[in-house]
Amino acid sequence: MNLEFEVYQFDDHHIYVVLQGQVNGLIHFANHNAFELFMRRYFDFIEDYEGHILIETPIPEPFIDAFEDRDMF
């Protein structure tokens, strides 16, 4: 599947995820709590769908890069 995405964090703590490829769109998170909740539910979905353990699922690098200046993970 051809999918690229970029994650942007702005000074007001809004987070934007830009999706391009077979999926196109923009996801806007109003704050870090909303983004964290989305990521938790995303990994829950992947775990249920693919049947593997969440801990073995790495967090995509662009998500980590977006928060490298924060002690969040």
Contacts in CASP RR format, 6 or more apart in sequence:
PFRMAT RR
TARGET T0000
AUTHOR 0000-0000-0000
METHOD contacts of the structure
MODEL  1
MNLEFEVYQFDDHHIYVVLQGQVNGLIHFANHNAFELFMRRYFDFIEDYE
GHILIETPIPEPFIDAFEDRDMF
1 22 0 8 1.000
2 21 0 8 1.000
2 22 0 8 1.000
3 19 0 8 1.000
3 20 0 8 1.000
3 21 0 8 1.000
3 22 0 8 1.000
3 23 0 8 1.000
4 19 0 8 1.000
4 20 0 8 1.000
4 21 0 8 1.000
5 17 0 8 1.000
5 18 0 8 1.000
5 19 0 8 1.000
5 20 0 8 1.000
5 60 0 8 1.000
5 62 0 8 1.000
6 17 0 8 1.000
6 18 0 8 1.000
6 62 0 8 1.000
7 15 0 8 1.000
7 16 0 8 1.000
7 17 0 8 1.000
7 18 0 8 1.000
7 62 0 8 1.000
7 63 0 8 1.000
7 65 0 8 1.000
7 66 0 8 1.000
8 15 0 8 1.000
8 16 0 8 1.000
8 17 0 8 1.000
8 18 0 8 1.000
8 66 0 8 1.000
9 15 0 8 1.000
9 66 0 8 1.000
9 67 0 8 1.000
10 16 0 8 1.000
13 31 0 8 1.000
13 32 0 8 1.000
14 28 0 8 1.000
14 29 0 8 1.000
14 30 0 8 1.000
14 31 0 8 1.000
15 28 0 8 1.000
15 29 0 8 1.000
15 31 0 8 1.000
15 32 0 8 1.000
15 34 0 8 1.000
15 35 0 8 1.000
15 66 0 8 1.000
16 26 0 8 1.000
16 27 0 8 1.000
16 28 0 8 1.000
16 29 0 8 1.000
17 26 0 8 1.000
17 27 0 8 1.000
17 29 0 8 1.000
18 25 0 8 1.000
18 26 0 8 1.000
19 25 0 8 1.000
19 26 0 8 1.000
19 27 0 8 1.000
27 38 0 8 1.000
29 35 0 8 1.000
29 38 0 8 1.000
32 70 0 8 1.000
32 72 0 8 1.000
36 72 0 8 1.000
39 59 0 8 1.000
39 63 0 8 1.000
43 54 0 8 1.000
43 57 0 8 1.000
44 54 0 8 1.000
46 52 0 8 1.000
46 54 0 8 1.000
46 57 0 8 1.000
47 53 0 8 1.000
47 54 0 8 1.000
47 57 0 8 1.000
59 73 0 8 1.000
64 73 0 8 1.000
67 73 0 8 1.000
END
